[in-house]
Amino acid sequence: MRHLFASLDKEKSMTLKDDLTRVLFVGLLVVLTGCSNTEVSGQTDMAIEAGVSEVSSNAITAISFYVQLASNGQLVSPEASSFENMVTRFNEAHPEIRVSLEQSVTQRPSILEATRRYDCFVHYQDELKSRHANDLLSLSPLFEAESSVFQEDHASIHLADYRLEGELYGLPAVSRPTLMAYNADLLAQRGLELPSMDWTFEDFLELSLAAASLDDADRSYGIAHGDDLLFTNGRNVGWVRMSTYPPSAYFDGPQTQVHLNWLKLMQDQGVLLNYHSDNYKYVQQEITNGRVAFWEVLAGDPSLYYFDPEQELPFEVGVVPMPLVPDPERTATRNFLDRGYFISRHSEAPQACWEWIRFLSGQPDVFIGLPVRRSVQESQAWQALYGDGTAQAYLQAFAQRQPEHNLAPVIWPLNELRAQAIEDALNGGDVAQILADAQEKADIYLACIGDLYIPELADQVVEQRVQVCAEQINVSFGVDLVAQLVFQEYAKAGT
């Protein structure tokens, strides 16, 4: 028999009505699925009383759980010990369920592969596609059977990221927004005020210009930056127009030429230290030696991406949200690296997985970064992990997020063209010629995309068309942000 609700929810006191709702729902789930859990030894009858199942000691429901760990600049994630501790705590508190944990930093099964190997797992939200609906369990019935307290603890804007055709296929777990780290000692040395939580792009430029120095005896940079999104959105530069379909590219317009020449000037004046795969070690050296005022980090990173987390920082470092840009529809935050909980449709123990996920979702110290549940964000336990100032920066950065544009699957090859054009210009190329070449490729790509209309097509069809069209302009397909970060971790480790 299926073993349900082995213990009361430790995060809240549930009403009898809530208990009965959950019991009735799970009973219906058992009838509909006709599945039985894997039992390590023996079987037992189940008695349900006020949402609690009473089971004999020899009946254990075993579930396999996989987590894609955050790497944090290390090949051994600080999340590893957290999950091991959580498994021990949960197994002791729920003797009728046995969680078997598998975790990895560099080995990353796809969502589809994970559904075939594990009962439940943690994975990156941006990889959730409509084609996964056949292999993922819809969490909508489980979620809706919970109390209103639990449901309202998850903001609808975050739940929407895990919905396919209205069904909830994942439960938001953690987010790691991009923030701006700053060298407080260098800013003080230059007689500058520290950035505030609500600073603007103009504030950022003013501080970066004032912090930079070309003096060999006192050299410093304003910002180490490897992506133009901050400057593009801060200066409201229009590379691509997405208000109509198909989108339009304006790579060789006068605005983009002015922008690239401005970036070159910022580099020449020492304001911008542009980093890429070939100069990572140099950038790391300049930052750790205290010669860079600003650089980007991900929430929860104790190494601030460039430092040894086991050693004391050589100078005072603070973090603030990315600066506010003029257009409220834009954001200077590049990514969030959201991860969520998923249950395989092939699992024979979905309810045990849900109990485990519910337990994890209420813990403040499972993941590095920002927990998505409101009550956990507001808890003293979570805020104490990072300190009031840093925790506030995480929360404010999280609140600045913008919904992903529905044309995002089509736009990424154009973003690759933009990034390559900027790199070529900063390496000394002719700006006008670089942009003319980029515009020609953009036109070829958009002509290939044609009248592809995303809302009416499966994401796999869109991906295939985008891949074919991207190959026509020699843009590689499928190098996602997570893969890039894993590559960078190996580079840091010297492997």
N, C-alpha and C positions, 0 to 999 in steps of 0.2 A: 504493500500500500504506500501511497505517497505521504510523506511526512511534512506537515504544514505548520508554520507559525510556532516554532518550538519555544519561543520566548516573546514576551511583550516588547514592544519597541522601547528601547532605552532612551530615545531622544525626546519622547513626549508621553503623556498619559492619554490613552485613547478612550473614547467613550464607548459604551456598550454598543451603541448603534454602529460606530465605526468597526468594532470587532465583528459584529454579526455580518456586516457588509462584506468584509474581507473573507470570512468563513464561507458565506454563500457563494461568493465569486470563485474561490478556489475549488469548492466542490463542483461547480459547473465546469471549471477548467479540467478537472480530472475526468469528468464524464465525456467531455468533448474530445480530449486528446487520447484517452484510452492508454496513456503511457504509464509505465511504472519506473521508479528510480532505480539506479544501480544500488544494490545493497551489499555491503561487505560481508555481512554474515546474518543469515536468517531473515525472517519477516515477522511483522507484528501487526496486530490490529491497532487502529488509531482512534483515539478519543479526543474530540475537540470541545473545549470549554472556554468561552469568552476569548476566542482567537488564539488559544494555546493548544498545541498538540502534545499529548502525553504518549511517549513511545518507550518501548522496552529498551534496555541498555544494549542489546545485541543487534539493533537495527541502525545502520549508519548509511546515510545517503552521501555518496562520494561525488564531488564535482571537480573538474579540472579547470583551472583559471590561469589565463595568461595576461601579462601586463607588458606593454611596450614602455620601457623606462625612459625617463628624461636623462640625457647624457651629461649636460652641464659642464662640458669641457673635460670630462673624465671618462675613461672607458669603464669605470666602475661607478654606477649611479648611486647617489646618496639615498635614492628611493628604495634601493634593494633591501636594506635592513628594515625600513619602515614597513614594507609589505610582509616581510617575514614575521615581524612582530604582530602585525594585524592578523595574519593567519593563525598564529598561536593563540592570540586573545579570542578570536572568533571560535576556533575549534574547541577551546576550553569552555566558552560560554554556551556553545551549541553542540552538545555531544552527539546529537542525532545527525549532524552534517560534518563531513570531513572535506576541507578544501585542500586540494593539491595545487601548489603554486609553481608556475614556470615563468621566468622573467628574463629579459634581455635588453641590452642597449643597442647592439649592432645587428643582430639577427631579427629581421622584421617581416613576419608573415603578412600577407595581404589580408584584408577583411575576409575575403572568400576562403582563403586557406585557414584562417583562424576559426571560422565556423565549422570546418571539417575536423579540426584537431581538438577543440576545447569546448566545454560547456558554455563558458562565458569568458569575457576578456575585456581589456582596455585597449582602445585604438584611437588614432587621430581622426577628428571629425571631418577634416577636409577630404578624406578618402571615402566617405560614405556616398554611395551612388545608388540610383534607383534599381540597378540590376542586382543589388545585394538583398532586396526585399524577399527574394525566394529562399534565402538561407539565414536571414536574421529573424528572430522572434519579434513580433510587434509587442512593445512594452505598454501600449495604450491601455489594455485591460488591467494590467498589474498596477500601473500608475494611477488610473482612475479609481481603483479600489482602495487606494490609500486615503487617509484623512485629508481634509482641506488644508490642514497645517502643513503637511508634507508637500502637497501639490503647490501651494502658494509660496513655498520656500524656493521654488525654481521659477525664475522669471520666464515669461512666455517667449521673449526674444531669443533666449538661449535654447529653450526647448525646440524652437522652430528650426534651428540648425540641424536637429536630429530627426526631423520629420520627413517622410516620403509619402506623397499623396495623402497627407493628413494624419498618417499613422506614425506613432513615436517608435523609432527603432533603436534609439540610444538614450541614455540618461547622462546629461552633462556632468563631468567630473571635475575638471581643472582647466584653467586657462593661464597662459603665460604671455601676457601682452609685452610688446616692446616698450622699453623705457629709456630715458636718457640718464646715463651716469655722468657725474662731473667730479673733477679734481678740485675739491674745496680749497686746498692749500695753494694751488696755482692761481685760482681766481682771487684769493686774498692777497697773494703776492703782487698781483696786477692792480690791486685796489678796487676790485669789482664785487658787487653784491651777489649773493647766491641766488640761483633761479628759484622762483616761487612755483607752487603747485599749479597755478593758472597762468603761467608765462605764455607769451605769444611768440610767433615766428620772428617778429621784429625784435623782441627781447633777446631771442637766441642769436640772431645775427649780430646785434650790438655787442653782446658778451663775447662771441667767437672772434669778432674783429679785434676787440680790445685785448683778448688773451693771446693772440698770435704774435710771434716775434721772429724776425729773420736774422737777428743777431746771433752769430755763431756761439758766442759765449753765454747766450741766454735764449737759445732757440726753443720755441714752443709752437704748437698748432692749436687752432680753434676747435676742430672736430676731426676725428677719424671716422670716415664714412664710406661705405661701399655700395650705396644704393641712392639713386637720385630722387626717390619718392619724397623725402623731406623737403628738398629744394623745389621740386616740380610743383608740389601742392602748396608749399609756402609762398611761392612766387606766382601761383595760379597759372602755370604754363599748360597749354592745351596740346598735348602730343596726339591724343586720340579723342574723338567725340563719340560717346556711347549713348547719346540721347535718342538716336534713331537706329534702325536696323536696315541694312548692315552698318556697322560702325565706320567711321571715316578717320583716316590718318592724316596728320598735318606735320609730318616730320621736317619738311623743307620750307616751312613758313618763316616769316621774319621773326616771329616771337621765339621760335625754337633756336634760331641762329643767335639771337641776342642772348638767350639763356645759356647756350653752350660756351659762348665767349665769356660770359660772366663767370661760369664755373671755372674756366681756365684762369681767369684773373684771381679768383679765390684761391686756387691752387698756387699760383705764382706768388701771392702775398702771404702764403703760409697759413691761411685760414683753413683750407681743406687739405687733409691728408687722406687721399683716396686709397683704399685698400682693396686688394684682389688676391687671387690664389698665389701669385708670384711674390708678394711682399708681406705676407702675413707675419712672418717672424720679425720683420723690421717694425711693423705697426705695433706688435705686441711689446717690443722693446721700448718704443717711444712712450707708450701708455704707462707701462710699469715703471719706467724711469721718471715719470711725473711731467712729461713734456707735452701732454695733450689735455685740453680743458674738458672736452666732451666726447663721449662715445656711447654707442647703443648697447643695451643689455636686455636679456629676457628676465621677466619676473621670476624670482626664486633662485637666481644663480648666485651662490655664495662666493664663487670665484670672480664675479663681475666679468666673466668671460675670458679675462686675460691673466688673472692672478692665480697663484697656488692657494686653494681654499684652506690648506693646512697651516699657512703662514700668515702672520699679522700684516695688514696692509701697510705699505711704506708711507702713506699719506692719507688724509681724511677723504673719503669718497661718499658722495650722496647720490640719491636717485630721485628723479622727478618724472612725471608723465611727459610724453613727447609734447613739444610746444603746439599751441593751438594755431591753426592756419586760418586765413581770412574766409575761405569758403566753407560754411558749415556742412556742406555735403561731402567735403573731402576730409581726410585725416592724415596726420603725419605718422600714424602707427602702421607699421608694415605688416605685421602678422600677430597672431595670438597663440598659435600652437595649441589649440584646444584638443583635449582628449575626453572621451566618454566611455561609459560602460555599455557593453553589448551582450546579448544572450543568443546563442546559436539556436536556430529553429530545429536543429537535429538533436539538441540536448534532451535527455530523458529526465533531467532534473531542473526544469526552469524555475520552479518555485524556490528551490534551495539556492539557486543562483541569485534570485531576486532578494532573498533574505541577506545574502552576503553583500550584494551591491548596496542595499539599504544601510547596512552596517557601515560600510566604507564611506558612503556619502556623508555621514554625520561626523566623521573624524577630521580634526584640524591638521593633522600632521602626517597624512598619507603621502601626498604629493608635494613636490616643490612647486611654488607658484601660488595661484589664487584659487581657492575652492569656489565652486559655482553656487552652492547653496547659501542663501542670504544669512541664515542663522549662524553658519560656520564663519562666514566673512565677518560678522559682527561680534563673534566670540572673543573674549579676552585671551583664550588659549591660542587661537590662530594669530592674533595681532602681536602677542608676546613673542612669537617665533621670529618676527622680523623687526619689531620695534614700531612705535607709533608712526614715525615719519615715513618709513619705507612701506609699511602696510597701507597708509593713506595714499601713497603714490601708486601702489598697485591697484587700489580700489578706483582711484580717479582715472587711471589709464584704462581700466576695464570698462568704465562708463563711457569712454570716448569712442568705443568701437562703432563702426558703421556696418550695416548689413552688406554682404558681398553682392556686387552687381550681378544681375542674371546673365550678363554677357561675359563674365569672367572666364569660362572655359574657352571662349574664342579669342580672348584678348592676349593671352600669355605670349604667343609668338611675337606680337607687336611690342610687348614689354621687353622681350629678349633683344629685339632690334634696337629699341631705345637704349638699353643698357650697353650694348656693344658700341653704339654711336658715341655715347658719352665716354666710354673707356678709350676709344680711338682718338677722340678729340683731346682728352686729357693727356694722352701719350704724344701729342704734338701734331696730329693730323690736321688737314685742311677742313675746317668746319663746314663750309659750303658744300664741298665734294662729299664729305661723310654723310651729310643729311640728304643730299640728292640721291646717293646710293641707297640709303635706308628707305627713302620714300618710294623708290622704284621697287624694292623688295616688298614693301608694305602693300603697294598697289597690286602686285602679282598675287600676294597672299589673299587679299580681300576679294579679288576677282575669282579666285579659286573657291573661297568660302561661299560666295554668291548669295543665294536666297535661303541658306540654311536657317531654319527658324527653331531655336532651341526649345521653347516650351512644348512643341508638338513632337519632339524627337527624344528617344531614349538617350541617356548620357553616353552610352557606348557608341552609338551612331555618331554623335557629335564628336567624341574623342577620335574616332577613326577618320572623320573628314578633316578635323584640325590637324591630325598627324600627317595625312597625305599632303595637305596644303603647306604645312610647315616645312616638310621635306623639300618642297619646290624652291624654297628660299634658303635652304641649308641651315635651318634652325632645328636643333635636336629636340626630341619629344620625351617628356616623362621624367626629367630631372627635377624632382620636387624638393621643396625646402628642407624637409626632414632628411632626405638623402644628402643634401649639401651640408647640413649640420653634422651628420655622422662623419662625412669626409673631413670636415674641419677638426673634429675631435681627434681623428687619427693624425692629422697634421700637427696638432698641438702636442700629442704624445710622442711625436717624432717617429711614428711608424710609417 
